[in-house]
Amino acid sequence: MNRFLFLIMRIVGIFSCSFLNAQNAKKQSDEIFFADPTIFHEKGKFYLTGTRGRAPLGFSVLESTNLTEWKTPTNSSSANKMLLAPGNKVFGDKGFWAPQILKEKKLYYLTYTANEQVAIANSSTLTGEYFQETPKPVDASEKNIDSYIFKDIDGKYYLYHVRFNRGNFIWVAEFDFKAGKIKPETLKQCFKNTQAWETTPNYKSDPIMEGPTVIKMKGVYYLFYSANHFRNIDYAVGYATATSPYGPWTKHAGNPIIHRSNVGENGAGHGDLFFDKKKNPFYVYHVHYSNSEVAPRRTRIVPLVFNFNKQTGIYDISVKPNEIIIPLMK
């Protein structure tokens, strides 16, 4: 080969590698780092929030029309572009975790964890800012985290959440929306760790089950949850079904449905299920920062597949691992 041509090709190769490295570095810097993420879909737009893990305390929000490119909403009524921040009309001053947005009549509600207590605030606009008339937790009788409010077809609401008892376990209670409290006489634990994937030895901890999401299809309730400590590389997502919001729950034999073995990244879990305008299902979740570091946790979105099993009468749910979305700042 002509020495001059070889030199030119080498220079081009160096510039190409530098360009690709720069592009990869930019892509990584534009990634979104919400842990415990949730997505609310309304009027053709998606709204993403989650545990920030950094200052300022509280919850911020991003919007998108395609799930890939995200930006800060321009119509937020909050001066600091936060959904919720500590203040005299907000419960909590530390540990702001695991938010969920829902709408009831003309108001939007944000249920979240602060000071290891579940709280709920409201706003007249989706993008906030959210407040409480009287700052207080939903149930101050003991610590509880990771809230998810489910509305049944009969109009009743149920609060799925996590309580501590030599581990983290998911509980459910009927929720009185007007009073902003649970009905304590209805409180019931959903289940315990019974499947092998729920307790693996890669990170020693008490039993942990958390991050609930509940939907209902064809008269069956589907409870999605995460198990293992979030620092465990085997943190993952499974689901259970029941014919009552209180159970008894049957865990799916195909669990876990989201795990490092199929999505390719460690610590994949604690998210939320949502649908686009065509009713296509997705699950948003977080993963570890890298194979050696947990934080800051990265946000991921994966399409789900629902196959109705006529023999069991429930949907067998799986993911499309080749279609994972990495949400980026626009």
Phi and psi restraints in degrees (value plus and minus 20) as a CYANA .aco file:
   2 ASN   PHI     -74.5   -34.5
   2 ASN   PSI     110.4   150.4
   3 ARG   PHI     -82.9   -42.9
   3 ARG   PSI     -55.6   -15.6
   4 PHE   PHI     -85.7   -45.7
   4 PHE   PSI     -62.6   -22.6
   5 LEU   PHI     -84.8   -44.8
   5 LEU   PSI     -60.3   -20.3
   6 PHE   PHI     -81.0   -41.0
   6 PHE   PSI     -60.9   -20.9
   7 LEU   PHI     -84.0   -44.0
   7 LEU   PSI     -62.5   -22.5
   8 ILE   PHI     -82.1   -42.1
   8 ILE   PSI     -64.7   -24.7
   9 MET   PHI     -84.1   -44.1
   9 MET   PSI     -57.1   -17.1
  10 ARG   PHI     -86.7   -46.7
  10 ARG   PSI     -61.1   -21.1
  11 ILE   PHI     -83.5   -43.5
  11 ILE   PSI     -63.6   -23.6
  12 VAL   PHI     -81.2   -41.2
  12 VAL   PSI     -61.8   -21.8
  13 GLY   PHI     -82.7   -42.7
  13 GLY   PSI     -61.3   -21.3
  14 ILE   PHI     -82.5   -42.5
  14 ILE   PSI     -65.7   -25.7
  15 PHE   PHI     -84.8   -44.8
  15 PHE   PSI     -58.4   -18.4
  16 SER   PHI     -83.2   -43.2
  16 SER   PSI     -66.0   -26.0
  17 CYS   PHI     -82.2   -42.2
  17 CYS   PSI     -61.2   -21.2
  18 SER   PHI     -83.2   -43.2
  18 SER   PSI     -60.5   -20.5
  19 PHE   PHI     -84.9   -44.9
  19 PHE   PSI     -65.3   -25.3
  20 LEU   PHI     -84.5   -44.5
  20 LEU   PSI     -61.1   -21.1
  21 ASN   PHI     -83.2   -43.2
  21 ASN   PSI     -59.5   -19.5
  22 ALA   PHI     -85.5   -45.5
  22 ALA   PSI     -60.5   -20.5
  23 GLN   PHI     -85.3   -45.3
  23 GLN   PSI     -62.4   -22.4
  24 ASN   PHI     -85.2   -45.2
  24 ASN   PSI     -59.4   -19.4
  25 ALA   PHI     -84.9   -44.9
  25 ALA   PSI     -59.8   -19.8
  26 LYS   PHI     -85.5   -45.5
  26 LYS   PSI     -63.7   -23.7
  27 LYS   PHI     -79.8   -39.8
  27 LYS   PSI     -63.2   -23.2
  28 GLN   PHI     -85.4   -45.4
  28 GLN   PSI     -59.0   -19.0
  29 SER   PHI     -90.1   -50.1
  29 SER   PSI     -44.3    -4.3
  30 ASP   PHI    -108.6   -68.6
  30 ASP   PSI     -22.3    17.7
  31 GLU   PHI     -84.5   -44.5
  31 GLU   PSI     138.6   178.6
  32 ILE   PHI    -122.3   -82.3
  32 ILE   PSI     115.4   155.4
  33 PHE   PHI    -137.9   -97.9
  33 PHE   PSI      38.9    78.9
  34 PHE   PHI    -114.7   -74.7
  34 PHE   PSI     106.0   146.0
  35 ALA   PHI    -110.2   -70.2
  35 ALA   PSI     144.9   184.9
  36 ASP   PHI      26.0    66.0
  36 ASP   PSI      28.6    68.6
  37 PRO   PHI     -96.1   -56.1
  37 PRO   PSI     138.3   178.3
  38 THR   PHI    -162.1  -122.1
  38 THR   PSI     128.6   168.6
  39 ILE   PHI    -147.2  -107.2
  39 ILE   PSI     109.9   149.9
  40 PHE   PHI    -130.9   -90.9
  40 PHE   PSI     109.8   149.8
  41 HIS   PHI    -130.3   -90.3
  41 HIS   PSI     108.8   148.8
  42 GLU   PHI    -175.0  -135.0
  42 GLU   PSI     111.7   151.7
  43 LYS   PHI      31.9    71.9
  43 LYS   PSI      24.9    64.9
  44 GLY   PHI      59.1    99.1
  44 GLY   PSI     -16.4    23.6
  45 LYS   PHI    -141.1  -101.1
  45 LYS   PSI     128.7   168.7
  46 PHE   PHI    -128.5   -88.5
  46 PHE   PSI     119.9   159.9
  47 TYR   PHI    -142.8  -102.8
  47 TYR   PSI     101.7   141.7
  48 LEU   PHI    -132.6   -92.6
  48 LEU   PSI     111.2   151.2
  49 THR   PHI    -165.3  -125.3
  49 THR   PSI     154.6   194.6
  50 GLY   PHI     154.7   194.7
  50 GLY   PSI    -190.8  -150.8
  51 THR   PHI     -92.9   -52.9
  51 THR   PSI     104.1   144.1
  52 ARG   PHI     -99.1   -59.1
  52 ARG   PSI     -63.7   -23.7
  53 GLY   PHI      51.3    91.3
  53 GLY   PSI      -0.4    39.6
  54 ARG   PHI    -180.0  -140.0
  54 ARG   PSI     148.1   188.1
  55 ALA   PHI     -95.3   -55.3
  55 ALA   PSI     131.6   171.6
  56 PRO   PHI     -95.9   -55.9
  56 PRO   PSI     136.4   176.4
  57 LEU   PHI     -86.4   -46.4
  57 LEU   PSI     131.5   171.5
  58 GLY   PHI      95.2   135.2
  58 GLY   PSI    -173.9  -133.9
  59 PHE   PHI    -151.7  -111.7
  59 PHE   PSI     110.3   150.3
  60 SER   PHI    -123.1   -83.1
  60 SER   PSI     153.2   193.2
  61 VAL   PHI    -161.9  -121.9
  61 VAL   PSI     127.2   167.2
  62 LEU   PHI    -145.8  -105.8
  62 LEU   PSI     134.2   174.2
  63 GLU   PHI    -146.6  -106.6
  63 GLU   PSI     134.6   174.6
  64 SER   PHI    -174.3  -134.3
  64 SER   PSI     136.9   176.9
  65 THR   PHI    -130.5   -90.5
  65 THR   PSI     -27.8    12.2
  66 ASN   PHI    -154.7  -114.7
  66 ASN   PSI     -15.5    24.5
  67 LEU   PHI      52.2    92.2
  67 LEU   PSI     -31.1     8.9
  68 THR   PHI    -120.1   -80.1
  68 THR   PSI     -66.8   -26.8
  69 GLU   PHI    -122.4   -82.4
  69 GLU   PSI     108.3   148.3
  70 TRP   PHI    -147.5  -107.5
  70 TRP   PSI     131.0   171.0
  71 LYS   PHI    -168.6  -128.6
  71 LYS   PSI     144.3   184.3
  72 THR   PHI     -93.4   -53.4
  72 THR   PSI     111.2   151.2
  73 PRO   PHI     -79.7   -39.7
  73 PRO   PSI     121.0   161.0
  74 THR   PHI    -108.8   -68.8
  74 THR   PSI     -33.8     6.2
  75 ASN   PHI    -122.0   -82.0
  75 ASN   PSI      -4.4    35.6
  76 SER   PHI     -87.2   -47.2
  76 SER   PSI     116.0   156.0
  77 SER   PHI    -102.8   -62.8
  77 SER   PSI     -27.3    12.7
  78 SER   PHI    -101.6   -61.6
  78 SER   PSI     111.2   151.2
  79 ALA   PHI     -84.8   -44.8
  79 ALA   PSI     -52.9   -12.9
  80 ASN   PHI    -120.8   -80.8
  80 ASN   PSI      -7.6    32.4
  81 LYS   PHI      41.7    81.7
  81 LYS   PSI      10.0    50.0
  82 MET   PHI    -125.4   -85.4
  82 MET   PSI     122.4   162.4
  83 LEU   PHI     -85.9   -45.9
  83 LEU   PSI     -64.4   -24.4
  84 LEU   PHI    -173.5  -133.5
  84 LEU   PSI     117.3   157.3
  85 ALA   PHI    -160.4  -120.4
  85 ALA   PSI     133.3   173.3
  86 PRO   PHI     -76.4   -36.4
  86 PRO   PSI     121.4   161.4
  87 GLY   PHI    -198.8  -158.8
  87 GLY   PSI    -192.7  -152.7
  88 ASN   PHI     -97.0   -57.0
  88 ASN   PSI     -25.7    14.3
  89 LYS   PHI    -142.3  -102.3
  89 LYS   PSI       8.5    48.5
  90 VAL   PHI    -156.8  -116.8
  90 VAL   PSI     112.6   152.6
  91 PHE   PHI     -97.4   -57.4
  91 PHE   PSI     116.5   156.5
  92 GLY   PHI      82.9   122.9
  92 GLY   PSI     129.7   169.7
  93 ASP   PHI    -156.4  -116.4
  93 ASP   PSI     -11.1    28.9
  94 LYS   PHI    -183.5  -143.5
  94 LYS   PSI     146.1   186.1
  95 GLY   PHI      37.6    77.6
  95 GLY   PSI      33.1    73.1
  96 PHE   PHI    -104.1   -64.1
  96 PHE   PSI      89.7   129.7
  97 TRP   PHI    -150.1  -110.1
  97 TRP   PSI     138.6   178.6
  98 ALA   PHI      26.7    66.7
  98 ALA   PSI      47.3    87.3
  99 PRO   PHI    -100.8   -60.8
  99 PRO   PSI     141.1   181.1
 100 GLN   PHI    -164.3  -124.3
 100 GLN   PSI     116.2   156.2
 101 ILE   PHI    -125.0   -85.0
 101 ILE   PSI     115.6   155.6
 102 LEU   PHI    -165.1  -125.1
 102 LEU   PSI     142.3   182.3
 103 LYS   PHI    -141.8  -101.8
 103 LYS   PSI     113.6   153.6
 104 GLU   PHI    -152.3  -112.3
 104 GLU   PSI      92.6   132.6
 105 LYS   PHI      38.9    78.9
 105 LYS   PSI    -139.8   -99.8
 106 LYS   PHI    -121.0   -81.0
 106 LYS   PSI     -15.5    24.5
 107 LEU   PHI    -133.1   -93.1
 107 LEU   PSI     129.9   169.9
 108 TYR   PHI    -122.3   -82.3
 108 TYR   PSI     124.6   164.6
 109 TYR   PHI    -144.5  -104.5
 109 TYR   PSI     124.3   164.3
 110 LEU   PHI    -142.6  -102.6
 110 LEU   PSI      91.6   131.6
 111 THR   PHI    -119.9   -79.9
 111 THR   PSI     119.2   159.2
 112 TYR   PHI    -177.7  -137.7
 112 TYR   PSI     153.3   193.3
 113 THR   PHI    -129.7   -89.7
 113 THR   PSI     116.5   156.5
 114 ALA   PHI    -169.2  -129.2
 114 ALA   PSI     122.6   162.6
 115 ASN   PHI      32.3    72.3
 115 ASN   PSI      13.9    53.9
 116 GLU   PHI      36.5    76.5
 116 GLU   PSI      19.6    59.6
 117 GLN   PHI    -159.9  -119.9
 117 GLN   PSI     123.4   163.4
 118 VAL   PHI     -99.7   -59.7
 118 VAL   PSI     116.0   156.0
 119 ALA   PHI    -156.6  -116.6
 119 ALA   PSI     143.9   183.9
 120 ILE   PHI    -160.4  -120.4
 120 ILE   PSI     110.6   150.6
 121 ALA   PHI    -144.6  -104.6
 121 ALA   PSI     147.4   187.4
 122 ASN   PHI    -157.8  -117.8
 122 ASN   PSI     144.7   184.7
 123 SER   PHI    -172.7  -132.7
 123 SER   PSI     133.3   173.3
 124 SER   PHI    -101.8   -61.8
 124 SER   PSI     -31.9     8.1
 125 THR   PHI    -145.6  -105.6
 125 THR   PSI     129.7   169.7
 126 LEU   PHI     -82.0   -42.0
 126 LEU   PSI     -59.4   -19.4
 127 THR   PHI    -107.8   -67.8
 127 THR   PSI     -12.8    27.2
 128 GLY   PHI      64.7   104.7
 128 GLY   PSI    -196.1  -156.1
 129 GLU   PHI    -115.9   -75.9
 129 GLU   PSI     128.2   168.2
 130 TYR   PHI    -116.6   -76.6
 130 TYR   PSI     119.5   159.5
 131 PHE   PHI    -158.5  -118.5
 131 PHE   PSI     150.0   190.0
 132 GLN   PHI    -142.2  -102.2
 132 GLN   PSI     117.8   157.8
 133 GLU   PHI     -83.6   -43.6
 133 GLU   PSI     -63.1   -23.1
 134 THR   PHI    -145.7  -105.7
 134 THR   PSI      84.9   124.9
 135 PRO   PHI     -79.9   -39.9
 135 PRO   PSI      98.3   138.3
 136 LYS   PHI    -184.5  -144.5
 136 LYS   PSI     137.0   177.0
 137 PRO   PHI    -101.2   -61.2
 137 PRO   PSI     144.7   184.7
 138 VAL   PHI     -87.6   -47.6
 138 VAL   PSI     -62.3   -22.3
 139 ASP   PHI    -162.8  -122.8
 139 ASP   PSI      83.5   123.5
 140 ALA   PHI    -107.5   -67.5
 140 ALA   PSI     -14.1    25.9
 141 SER   PHI     -89.1   -49.1
 141 SER   PSI     -48.9    -8.9
 142 GLU   PHI    -183.2  -143.2
 142 GLU   PSI     151.0   191.0
 143 LYS   PHI     -87.6   -47.6
 143 LYS   PSI     120.4   160.4
 144 ASN   PHI    -176.2  -136.2
 144 ASN   PSI     123.8   163.8
 145 ILE   PHI    -159.6  -119.6
 145 ILE   PSI     158.6   198.6
 146 ASP   PHI      34.5    74.5
 146 ASP   PSI      48.4    88.4
 147 SER   PHI    -108.5   -68.5
 147 SER   PSI     126.1   166.1
 148 TYR   PHI    -164.4  -124.4
 148 TYR   PSI     101.1   141.1
 149 ILE   PHI    -119.4   -79.4
 149 ILE   PSI     103.5   143.5
 150 PHE   PHI    -133.5   -93.5
 150 PHE   PSI     112.4   152.4
 151 LYS   PHI    -124.4   -84.4
 151 LYS   PSI     102.4   142.4
 152 ASP   PHI    -105.5   -65.5
 152 ASP   PSI     149.2   189.2
 153 ILE   PHI     -88.6   -48.6
 153 ILE   PSI     -38.5     1.5
 154 ASP   PHI    -106.9   -66.9
 154 ASP   PSI     -15.8    24.2
 155 GLY   PHI      70.7   110.7
 155 GLY   PSI     -26.9    13.1
 156 LYS   PHI     -97.8   -57.8
 156 LYS   PSI     126.2   166.2
 157 TYR   PHI    -129.3   -89.3
 157 TYR   PSI     127.7   167.7
 158 TYR   PHI    -151.6  -111.6
 158 TYR   PSI     115.2   155.2
 159 LEU   PHI    -121.3   -81.3
 159 LEU   PSI      91.2   131.2
 160 TYR   PHI    -113.5   -73.5
 160 TYR   PSI     113.3   153.3
 161 HIS   PHI    -180.9  -140.9
 161 HIS   PSI     156.8   196.8
 162 VAL   PHI    -132.7   -92.7
 162 VAL   PSI     114.6   154.6
 163 ARG   PHI    -142.4  -102.4
 163 ARG   PSI     137.2   177.2
 164 PHE   PHI    -121.5   -81.5
 164 PHE   PSI     110.9   150.9
 165 ASN   PHI    -180.8  -140.8
 165 ASN   PSI      63.3   103.3
 166 ARG   PHI      34.0    74.0
 166 ARG   PSI      23.4    63.4
 167 GLY   PHI     121.5   161.5
 167 GLY   PSI     157.8   197.8
 168 ASN   PHI    -125.6   -85.6
 168 ASN   PSI     105.4   145.4
 169 PHE   PHI    -153.6  -113.6
 169 PHE   PSI     129.5   169.5
 170 ILE   PHI    -106.9   -66.9
 170 ILE   PSI     112.0   152.0
 171 TRP   PHI    -143.1  -103.1
 171 TRP   PSI     143.0   183.0
 172 VAL   PHI    -156.9  -116.9
 172 VAL   PSI     126.2   166.2
 173 ALA   PHI    -171.2  -131.2
 173 ALA   PSI     128.9   168.9
 174 GLU   PHI     -84.7   -44.7
 174 GLU   PSI     120.5   160.5
 175 PHE   PHI    -132.7   -92.7
 175 PHE   PSI     106.6   146.6
 176 ASP   PHI    -109.9   -69.9
 176 ASP   PSI      82.0   122.0
 177 PHE   PHI     -84.2   -44.2
 177 PHE   PSI     -59.5   -19.5
 178 LYS   PHI     -84.8   -44.8
 178 LYS   PSI     -62.3   -22.3
 179 ALA   PHI    -103.9   -63.9
 179 ALA   PSI     -38.5     1.5
 180 GLY   PHI      50.1    90.1
 180 GLY   PSI      10.0    50.0
 181 LYS   PHI    -156.2  -116.2
 181 LYS   PSI     139.7   179.7
 182 ILE   PHI    -102.8   -62.8
 182 ILE   PSI     141.3   181.3
 183 LYS   PHI    -113.9   -73.9
 183 LYS   PSI      82.1   122.1
 184 PRO   PHI     -79.3   -39.3
 184 PRO   PSI     -46.3    -6.3
 185 GLU   PHI     -90.3   -50.3
 185 GLU   PSI     -33.4     6.6
 186 THR   PHI    -118.5   -78.5
 186 THR   PSI     -22.1    17.9
 187 LEU   PHI     -83.6   -43.6
 187 LEU   PSI     110.7   150.7
 188 LYS   PHI    -170.4  -130.4
 188 LYS   PSI     117.3   157.3
 189 GLN   PHI     -94.5   -54.5
 189 GLN   PSI     119.0   159.0
 190 CYS   PHI     -98.5   -58.5
 190 CYS   PSI     -72.5   -32.5
 191 PHE   PHI    -188.8  -148.8
 191 PHE   PSI     156.8   196.8
 192 LYS   PHI    -138.9   -98.9
 192 LYS   PSI     156.5   196.5
 193 ASN   PHI     -90.9   -50.9
 193 ASN   PSI      97.7   137.7
 194 THR   PHI    -153.1  -113.1
 194 THR   PSI     -34.7     5.3
 195 GLN   PHI    -124.2   -84.2
 195 GLN   PSI     127.2   167.2
 196 ALA   PHI     -78.7   -38.7
 196 ALA   PSI     -57.2   -17.2
 197 TRP   PHI     -86.8   -46.8
 197 TRP   PSI     -38.0     2.0
 198 GLU   PHI     -98.3   -58.3
 198 GLU   PSI     -34.9     5.1
 199 THR   PHI    -163.6  -123.6
 199 THR   PSI      74.9   114.9
 200 THR   PHI    -130.6   -90.6
 200 THR   PSI     138.3   178.3
 201 PRO   PHI    -103.0   -63.0
 201 PRO   PSI     -15.4    24.6
 202 ASN   PHI     -91.3   -51.3
 202 ASN   PSI     -37.1     2.9
 203 TYR   PHI    -170.4  -130.4
 203 TYR   PSI      96.3   136.3
 204 LYS   PHI     -93.7   -53.7
 204 LYS   PSI     108.2   148.2
 205 SER   PHI    -183.4  -143.4
 205 SER   PSI     149.3   189.3
 206 ASP   PHI     -86.7   -46.7
 206 ASP   PSI     144.7   184.7
 207 PRO   PHI     -77.6   -37.6
 207 PRO   PSI     117.8   157.8
 208 ILE   PHI    -155.0  -115.0
 208 ILE   PSI     106.6   146.6
 209 MET   PHI    -157.2  -117.2
 209 MET   PSI     105.7   145.7
 210 GLU   PHI    -177.9  -137.9
 210 GLU   PSI    -195.4  -155.4
 211 GLY   PHI      41.1    81.1
 211 GLY   PSI      30.8    70.8
 212 PRO   PHI     -93.8   -53.8
 212 PRO   PSI     125.7   165.7
 213 THR   PHI    -157.8  -117.8
 213 THR   PSI     117.9   157.9
 214 VAL   PHI    -148.6  -108.6
 214 VAL   PSI     113.5   153.5
 215 ILE   PHI    -151.9  -111.9
 215 ILE   PSI     147.5   187.5
 216 LYS   PHI    -151.6  -111.6
 216 LYS   PSI     109.7   149.7
 217 MET   PHI    -159.0  -119.0
 217 MET   PSI     108.4   148.4
 218 LYS   PHI      30.9    70.9
 218 LYS   PSI      22.4    62.4
 219 GLY   PHI      59.1    99.1
 219 GLY   PSI     -16.0    24.0
 220 VAL   PHI    -133.5   -93.5
 220 VAL   PSI     116.1   156.1
 221 TYR   PHI    -111.5   -71.5
 221 TYR   PSI     115.7   155.7
 222 TYR   PHI    -137.7   -97.7
 222 TYR   PSI      97.3   137.3
 223 LEU   PHI    -127.9   -87.9
 223 LEU   PSI      90.2   130.2
 224 PHE   PHI    -111.1   -71.1
 224 PHE   PSI     120.4   160.4
 225 TYR   PHI    -173.5  -133.5
 225 TYR   PSI     143.7   183.7
 226 SER   PHI    -132.4   -92.4
 226 SER   PSI     132.1   172.1
 227 ALA   PHI    -158.1  -118.1
 227 ALA   PSI     140.4   180.4
 228 ASN   PHI      62.6   102.6
 228 ASN   PSI     142.4   182.4
 229 HIS   PHI     -88.2   -48.2
 229 HIS   PSI     123.2   163.2
 230 PHE   PHI     -82.3   -42.3
 230 PHE   PSI     -39.3     0.7
 231 ARG   PHI    -101.5   -61.5
 231 ARG   PSI     -32.2     7.8
 232 ASN   PHI     -93.8   -53.8
 232 ASN   PSI     115.5   155.5
 233 ILE   PHI     -84.3   -44.3
 233 ILE   PSI     -38.7     1.3
 234 ASP   PHI    -115.4   -75.4
 234 ASP   PSI      -7.9    32.1
 235 TYR   PHI     -73.6   -33.6
 235 TYR   PSI     109.2   149.2
 236 ALA   PHI    -176.3  -136.3
 236 ALA   PSI     155.2   195.2
 237 VAL   PHI    -140.9  -100.9
 237 VAL   PSI     114.3   154.3
 238 GLY   PHI    -154.0  -114.0
 238 GLY   PSI    -195.7  -155.7
 239 TYR   PHI    -169.1  -129.1
 239 TYR   PSI     139.0   179.0
 240 ALA   PHI    -153.8  -113.8
 240 ALA   PSI     138.1   178.1
 241 THR   PHI    -147.1  -107.1
 241 THR   PSI     136.6   176.6
 242 ALA   PHI    -178.7  -138.7
 242 ALA   PSI     144.3   184.3
 243 THR   PHI    -122.0   -82.0
 243 THR   PSI     -13.0    27.0
 244 SER   PHI    -159.6  -119.6
 244 SER   PSI     129.1   169.1
 245 PRO   PHI     -84.6   -44.6
 245 PRO   PSI     -34.7     5.3
 246 TYR   PHI    -117.5   -77.5
 246 TYR   PSI     -25.6    14.4
 247 GLY   PHI      75.3   115.3
 247 GLY   PSI    -183.3  -143.3
 248 PRO   PHI     -87.5   -47.5
 248 PRO   PSI     128.2   168.2
 249 TRP   PHI    -120.3   -80.3
 249 TRP   PSI     120.2   160.2
 250 THR   PHI    -132.9   -92.9
 250 THR   PSI      97.8   137.8
 251 LYS   PHI     -95.6   -55.6
 251 LYS   PSI     121.5   161.5
 252 HIS   PHI     -91.5   -51.5
 252 HIS   PSI     119.5   159.5
 253 ALA   PHI     -87.1   -47.1
 253 ALA   PSI     -41.5    -1.5
 254 GLY   PHI    -108.5   -68.5
 254 GLY   PSI     -13.0    27.0
 255 ASN   PHI     -84.6   -44.6
 255 ASN   PSI     129.9   169.9
 256 PRO   PHI    -101.9   -61.9
 256 PRO   PSI     131.6   171.6
 257 ILE   PHI    -112.7   -72.7
 257 ILE   PSI     -40.8    -0.8
 258 ILE   PHI    -148.1  -108.1
 258 ILE   PSI      98.1   138.1
 259 HIS   PHI    -178.0  -138.0
 259 HIS   PSI     138.0   178.0
 260 ARG   PHI     -75.6   -35.6
 260 ARG   PSI     -44.7    -4.7
 261 SER   PHI     -89.8   -49.8
 261 SER   PSI     -43.2    -3.2
 262 ASN   PHI    -136.5   -96.5
 262 ASN   PSI     -43.2    -3.2
 263 VAL   PHI    -121.3   -81.3
 263 VAL   PSI     -29.5    10.5
 264 GLY   PHI      62.9   102.9
 264 GLY   PSI     -12.6    27.4
 265 GLU   PHI    -157.0  -117.0
 265 GLU   PSI     126.8   166.8
 266 ASN   PHI     -91.7   -51.7
 266 ASN   PSI     134.0   174.0
 267 GLY   PHI      44.3    84.3
 267 GLY   PSI      19.1    59.1
 268 ALA   PHI    -105.1   -65.1
 268 ALA   PSI      88.1   128.1
 269 GLY   PHI    -199.5  -159.5
 269 GLY   PSI    -186.9  -146.9
 270 HIS   PHI      23.4    63.4
 270 HIS   PSI      58.0    98.0
 271 GLY   PHI    -157.3  -117.3
 271 GLY   PSI    -160.3  -120.3
 272 ASP   PHI    -176.3  -136.3
 272 ASP   PSI     129.2   169.2
 273 LEU   PHI    -116.4   -76.4
 273 LEU   PSI     119.6   159.6
 274 PHE   PHI    -168.9  -128.9
 274 PHE   PSI     147.5   187.5
 275 PHE   PHI    -145.2  -105.2
 275 PHE   PSI     127.7   167.7
 276 ASP   PHI    -107.4   -67.4
 276 ASP   PSI    -194.8  -154.8
 277 LYS   PHI     -88.0   -48.0
 277 LYS   PSI     -37.3     2.7
 278 LYS   PHI    -114.9   -74.9
 278 LYS   PSI      -8.7    31.3
 279 LYS   PHI      47.6    87.6
 279 LYS   PSI       1.6    41.6
 280 ASN   PHI     -96.7   -56.7
 280 ASN   PSI     111.1   151.1
 281 PRO   PHI    -107.2   -67.2
 281 PRO   PSI     124.4   164.4
 282 PHE   PHI    -158.5  -118.5
 282 PHE   PSI     139.3   179.3
 283 TYR   PHI    -149.3  -109.3
 283 TYR   PSI     105.4   145.4
 284 VAL   PHI    -120.3   -80.3
 284 VAL   PSI     117.3   157.3
 285 TYR   PHI    -172.8  -132.8
 285 TYR   PSI     156.9   196.9
 286 HIS   PHI    -137.5   -97.5
 286 HIS   PSI     139.7   179.7
 287 VAL   PHI    -153.0  -113.0
 287 VAL   PSI     145.3   185.3
 288 HIS   PHI     -83.4   -43.4
 288 HIS   PSI     136.1   176.1
 289 TYR   PHI     -81.8   -41.8
 289 TYR   PSI     -60.5   -20.5
 290 SER   PHI    -177.5  -137.5
 290 SER   PSI    -196.7  -156.7
 291 ASN   PHI     -89.2   -49.2
 291 ASN   PSI     -36.1     3.9
 292 SER   PHI    -137.1   -97.1
 292 SER   PSI     -33.8     6.2
 293 GLU   PHI    -146.9  -106.9
 293 GLU   PSI     121.1   161.1
 294 VAL   PHI    -105.3   -65.3
 294 VAL   PSI     -67.6   -27.6
 295 ALA   PHI    -132.6   -92.6
 295 ALA   PSI     134.5   174.5
 296 PRO   PHI     -93.7   -53.7
 296 PRO   PSI     121.3   161.3
 297 ARG   PHI     -98.1   -58.1
 297 ARG   PSI     120.2   160.2
 298 ARG   PHI    -112.1   -72.1
 298 ARG   PSI     129.4   169.4
 299 THR   PHI    -114.0   -74.0
 299 THR   PSI     117.6   157.6
 300 ARG   PHI    -156.1  -116.1
 300 ARG   PSI     136.2   176.2
 301 ILE   PHI    -153.4  -113.4
 301 ILE   PSI     113.5   153.5
 302 VAL   PHI    -152.3  -112.3
 302 VAL   PSI     114.9   154.9
 303 PRO   PHI     -87.9   -47.9
 303 PRO   PSI     125.3   165.3
 304 LEU   PHI    -127.6   -87.6
 304 LEU   PSI     137.7   177.7
 305 VAL   PHI    -141.9  -101.9
 305 VAL   PSI     105.2   145.2
 306 PHE   PHI    -129.2   -89.2
 306 PHE   PSI      92.3   132.3
 307 ASN   PHI    -132.2   -92.2
 307 ASN   PSI      96.4   136.4
 308 PHE   PHI     -94.5   -54.5
 308 PHE   PSI     106.6   146.6
 309 ASN   PHI    -118.5   -78.5
 309 ASN   PSI      86.9   126.9
 310 LYS   PHI     -84.0   -44.0
 310 LYS   PSI     -48.1    -8.1
 311 GLN   PHI     -91.6   -51.6
 311 GLN   PSI     -61.5   -21.5
 312 THR   PHI    -114.8   -74.8
 312 THR   PSI     -40.5    -0.5
 313 GLY   PHI      59.1    99.1
 313 GLY   PSI      -5.6    34.4
 314 ILE   PHI    -149.5  -109.5
 314 ILE   PSI     148.3   188.3
 315 TYR   PHI    -106.4   -66.4
 315 TYR   PSI     112.4   152.4
 316 ASP   PHI    -107.0   -67.0
 316 ASP   PSI     100.3   140.3
 317 ILE   PHI    -129.9   -89.9
 317 ILE   PSI     113.2   153.2
 318 SER   PHI    -160.7  -120.7
 318 SER   PSI     158.3   198.3
 319 VAL   PHI    -136.2   -96.2
 319 VAL   PSI     144.7   184.7
 320 LYS   PHI    -125.0   -85.0
 320 LYS   PSI      65.6   105.6
 321 PRO   PHI     -84.1   -44.1
 321 PRO   PSI     -40.6    -0.6
 322 ASN   PHI    -103.9   -63.9
 322 ASN   PSI     -21.0    19.0
 323 GLU   PHI    -141.3  -101.3
 323 GLU   PSI       5.4    45.4
 324 ILE   PHI     -83.1   -43.1
 324 ILE   PSI     115.4   155.4
 325 ILE   PHI    -121.8   -81.8
 325 ILE   PSI     110.5   150.5
 326 ILE   PHI    -122.4   -82.4
 326 ILE   PSI      83.3   123.3
 327 PRO   PHI     -89.2   -49.2
 327 PRO   PSI     116.2   156.2
 328 LEU   PHI    -147.7  -107.7
 328 LEU   PSI     131.1   171.1
 329 MET   PHI     -92.4   -52.4
 329 MET   PSI     113.9   153.9
